[in-house]
Amino acid sequence: MSDPSPNRSTAESNNARGKLYPMEIFNDSPSTSSSTSYAFNPSKQVSNEPIATQVDVDGPGDMHVDPDSDDSASSDAGSWRSAESNFDDDEERPQTPEPPPHDEQEEELYVDPTLEAAMSQLSVEALARLQQKSDQGEVDGDPMDEDDGMSIAETEIDETNVESLNSSFSAATDASGTTTSSADTIEYEDSLTQASTLKPPPRFKLGIPVWDDSTSSRRRTPSSLKDLAPTHCFVIAHSEKHAAWFDKHGVPWSAQWQIAVLLSKPESNRKLKWEDISEKKVQALSGTNSVVGPKVLSVLFDRVRRRASGLLTQGRNPYVELDREEAALDKGTYETLGLSPSSEDDTELAMGTWWGGRVEQRAVMVNLGVDEPRKSMCSGANRSPKVRWAIRLHQQEMRGKSCRFARKFGSRRFIQLKIPELRSQAERDSLQEELLKPFLLHGRIFRAFSTHDGTVRLVETDENVGRVPRPEFGDSRRSSFLDFLDWFNPLEQNAHQIISKWSARFTLGLSTSQPVLLFSSENMEFIADIVSDQRTGSLESKHIMTDGCGRMNRAALRLIQKQKGLQTMPTALQGRIAGAKGLWILDDDDQTDSPRIWISASQVKIRYTPEELDRDPSRRIFDLLRIGQVKTPARLSAQPITNFAHNGVPHTVFSELLQESLKETIDHLFEEWKTDDAVSMWDLVFNKGGVGHIRKGRYAKVFERIFGNFRDTEETDESSWTSDDFGSPVDLDDSNTGPDPNSGWPTELAEQIVETFQAGFTPSKCAYLASMMKSYLKIEVKRMIQGCHIPVKRSAEAFAAPDFSGTLKPGEVFFRSSQQCGLVDDPVMADGIARGDMIIFRYPIRTPSDGRLVRAVDYPKLRNFTDVLLFSTLGERSGASILAGGDYDGDTIHMITEPRLVTMFKNSSLNFADPPEGFGGYVETVACRGGEVLAGLSSLNEAEQLRELQLILLEPVTREKYYGRYSTMTDISTYIYGYDSDMTHYLSYMFSNELDAEKSGIHVLKDVWENDSSHFRKWNQPACLRKPGDEGKKKEPQRPSHLGPFVLDALNPFARDQEKRYLDLIDKLDEDADTDCDPALVAPVDQADRRARRLKGTGQDGMWDELERLKRFVEGNRKSWARLFTEQRAVRSSQGSIRLVRTNSSTSQDSTGPDTSDFFQLPKKTQIQKKREIADEFWNGFDGIDRLVYFSEDEARRVMASYAYHHAHDHARRTAAANGRRKGSLEYAFVVAFRTLAELKGKHHGQYSISVDPFQNFMIPRKNVRDEGRMELD
């Protein structure tokens, strides 16, 4: 491998690919020179100001800056270019007036004499009025073209406005030469220095002060923000008058948020306007969140009854939680961090049982389309169209998630803003410009500070518009935007970081976590990593044998065990502490009683001084992400199947494994169906369908993560590259998950089946349950066959960790399971230790070396490490780095001991574990470091600093994401060039590079991307690897004969035969199902009908009239349901185009089932929402239900539910007969009245709960089942 050398210019790189490897992120001898030189050169600055205005503003250092210039909004936030860099040497530059001489002793605005004469005739008040009109696009009633430059009002002579007119500027980049020596070398070596000395780094004094929890050096008064007006902001919802009323009457934040939700709705669906909200109504909203939150709608809308809310049940009330958070923050005792005083004087702290930050405030950025191009008034040329954006707020929710930021500052201070898929660079640039604006919500300002996975995070700052800060509302706890950034990731002592990594570090504070243990400063030790002593060449990440892993003593792990209520002590935990992230495993040598933690240099991502650690306990709390546990069985998918076949496993083995898994799952359920074994069917669906995980994820999402089944919001999810076309049965980020708050109807199919079984229904007697079971079985069959998801009995998944003791030899691993595990050939669980050959891999598995055959061995010294796979720390490179470039910061490893796979598997060359030769010439590095940014910031004012830092933080928004398309290109190359070809090797590494580019700052060169995409654009993804229905119009790739049959091509004919066979069998399952009305469900309406008839026979028509009213309402509600499947609607195609579809009654869901109506082309979330709207109308639309004479409200609702079932059954029977079929759909009745129908069925069986006794033994939480199965370890 060639030594690092100075990087060439992009132009040179494009012409001749060198052998530089930017992927080499460590270097023994990093260059001492700056990787990019930032020197301000006023003599080379070129003005880009609008010529028509003739208004010049003196920028810092004689720089002539255009206040309205977009130069600073570069798509590359790390590229601080001078204005001159926009022009080639031979390109004609625009002629602009020379700026006046700059006097360093006197900072004042230069104004053209003509304009100065005109302005001298205007008073300050007149200028202010003119400014306001200008901001609104008018001057003296005439429309102002946005591109026509500044108006006179923009030149208000005010010293404070000089700074506001000076836009952020770009530093000149020295193009003479940059170095690409190891993006992380300096960072890693600095971490080693810190680990060995614990001395604070030198403090910079260049623009961002050190954070102080008690006093802020940047605290500002409202008067310093008078230049921040609504016209400068992205307005979410704001009325200065109403904001004043909110403060005057003490309206809680939950009520203000709900009002903003209503006001942010599309105009066509907006039922509230500012003029509808009187001060009297605002006064009625005075009080606490818990009191006012639930009654907001009834106060705002006179005729609205207070409705049931799923937010206020099962411990999910966000209003009570907000009150508790605010009270704890006001006390200043760190309770929201999970701490509580442990001494009488409150000077000592310990972990408590409650923590804050669990209320989510979510919003969606909506693209409203593009304005029609208009002609410029001056030139007559067409102006570029402008994208219009809006924000839609969602209701506050308490969903169990919590992160360090929200615990520290409070849930209400943060907003999660989901951004749409951006299809063009114009959209990306436009969105970034909007995100750079302050977001205005009821006089408060939120600013964007992080973007990841399509979500932008906003934080409330201490800025205000039209309101005065009020300490009683927590305003004194707010900080400026720059102080907030500096508190979490101080740029001064992290100046060595690549700036893209500095930006990415903010996601560490957003990771979903639980605070579990507070360490004292003296028990936090920073240590060096174990580094390979057999390496050749420069130090790279693969040579760090403990990369991402630290240690924790037994005392600490015991306390966490107690905190989490675990039966046994865990030996591996993924978490965050201070500025470190990764995995911590047991330190088996330390036997002290005090909890201690050792943090490896490779884990340190943000450096803090010892004083900062002492002062702020939030930095010394261990935030738990996941507990190391074994998941079994593991599943094969297209990627590992391709790898195993290339490495010697015969194709027939995969067919055998697929057939065995189908027999075990589907055939077994067929037998249970025939015997009407409801309990066994319930058990299979509950476990295979993941209902327990769905429920845990819904009500306490953080627990789903902790027990090993939750995606880390900060990390890229490698499992997303498993070719799982069907995905998880539930999207836990979907706001529509969970039972309907009115009817109790479960959202997810598996949960619907489980709940219906629990009520006492069986498939043989309930056509609705039989239909759902058929749908579920079809999904399972397609999941296994079309997704190539083959469970392997002899397999498991666990964390990877290094052997700090140095006991394991190269090529050896150690694994001991604490529970029954198919991986271990040990039916009696004598010791749970795996022995012998084992295949290991991690996703994504793209190259031949990503799957590896290793030797599992037993060493007594390692037997205390359970449920974690230990790798050797001896040899030339870490074992995890071989597996798709992995490390030990929480990577999950799949282990397989199935003899048919292991005995035939042969390891491929380790050459595939490194980038191909010359790979560095195809990528470019954003070589800007934090120190260089600090140098540029030092001469800027606060507003300019803020903008420049936001440009860096939001830079990923402007970049097109290529990793998805490189993944597809890798599939095509594997098929037509071979799995071990140079092309596939290159593309697999380009995919990995792009997947990590947002953090690493290393991106594919534009011309390289264009060349790669043009080469592969002509082909479809191979048929055996793409989703059904994604054929497209491109060429089908052809497999050359010399490569031999592709494994998935060989497997697919057998898989298709099995799929057809099983789907045919499933279609016949319900042929004997009972189609008659269930007597238990029609009993209430039958009884009411008989009573009403008897009374009517005596001349009393009142009950009959009320019953008829109830029936007519239900019939009308069912017609609303039918319209869901017959009305004309816009459907967005996969290409994003809009088309209108219209279904007719013959294709409605009520007649043909849920697979044929165009309604089901809508997104799942939209389908659920529309169905819930029908249920909401059913429960809340009957006016006067509480004023009926012959029916109580509860009895009336039972009668309505009963008649809904009767009416749906009758309609389904008639429709099915008209179409020549046996039955139709009963879904309507169960959607609108699920809970009531389940209770009727349960009571008919003598039960007083919708759960039936035989199922209770299966309802033990999965955590307890795991713990009961654990062994007593020696």
Buried (B, 14 or more C-beta within 10 A) or exposed (E): EEBBBBBBEEEEBBEEBBEBBBBBBBBBEBBEEBBBBBEBBBEEBBBBBBEEBBBBBBBBEBBBBBBBBEBBBBBBBBBBBBBBBEEEEEEEEEEBEEBEEBEEEEEEBBBBEEBBEEBEEBEEEEBBEBBEBBBEEBBEEEEBBEBBBBBBBBBBBBEEBBBBBBBBBBBBBEEEEBBBBBBBBBBBBBBBBBBEEBEBBEEBEBBBBBBBEEEBEBEBEBEEBEBBBBEBBBBBBBBEEBBBBBBEBBBBBBBBBBBBBBBBBEEEEEEBEEEEBEEEBBBBBBBBBBBBBBBBBBBBBEEEEEEBBBBBEBEBBBBBBBBBBBEBBEEEBBBBBBBBBEEEEEEEBEBBEEBBBBBBBBBBBBBEEBEEEBEEEEEEEEBEBBBEBBBBBBBBBBBBBBBBBBBBBBBBBBBBBBBEEBEEEBBBBBBBBBBBBBBBBBBBBBBBBBBBBBBBBBBBBBBBBBBEBEEEBBBEBBBBBBBBBBBBBBBBBBBBBBBBBBBBBBBBBBBBBBBBBBBEBEBBBBBBBBBBEEBEEBBBBBBBBBBBBBBBBBBBBBBBBEBBEBEBBBBBBBBBBBBBBBBBBBBBEBEEEEBBBBBBBBBBBBBBBEEBBBBBBBBBBBBBBBBBBBBBBBBBBBBBBBBBBBBBBBBEBBBEBBBBBBEEBBEBBBEBBEEEBBBBBBBBBBBBBBBBBBBBBBBBBBBBBBBBBBBBBBBBEBBEBBBBBBEBBBBBBBBBBBBBBBBBBBBBBBBBBBBBBBBBBBBBBBBBBBBBBBBBBBBBBBBBBBBBBBBBBBBBBBBBBBBBBEBBEBBBBBBBBBBBBBBBEBEEBEBBBBBEBBBBBBBBBBBBBBBBBBEBBEBEEBBBBBBBBBBBBBBBBBBBBBBBBBBBBBBBBBBBBBEBBBEBBEBBEEEBBBBBBBBBBBBBBBBBBBBBBBBBBBBBBBBBBBBBBBBBBBBBBBBBBBBEBBBBBBBBBBBBBBBBBEBBBBBBBBBBBBBBBBBBBBBBBEEBBEEBEEEBEEBBBBBBBBEEEEEEEEEEBEBEEEBEEBBBBBBBEBBEEBBEEBBEBBEEBBEEBBBEBBEBBBBBBBBBBEBBEEBBEEEEEEBBBBBEBBBEBBEEBBEBBBEBBBEEBEBEEEEEEEEEBEBEEEBBBBBBBBEBBBBEBBEEBBBBEBBBEBBBBBBBEBEEBEEBEBBEEEBBBBBBBBBBBBBBBEBBBEBBEEEEEEBBBBBBBBBBBBBBBBBBBBBBEEBEEBBBEEBEEBEEEBBEEBBEBBBEBE
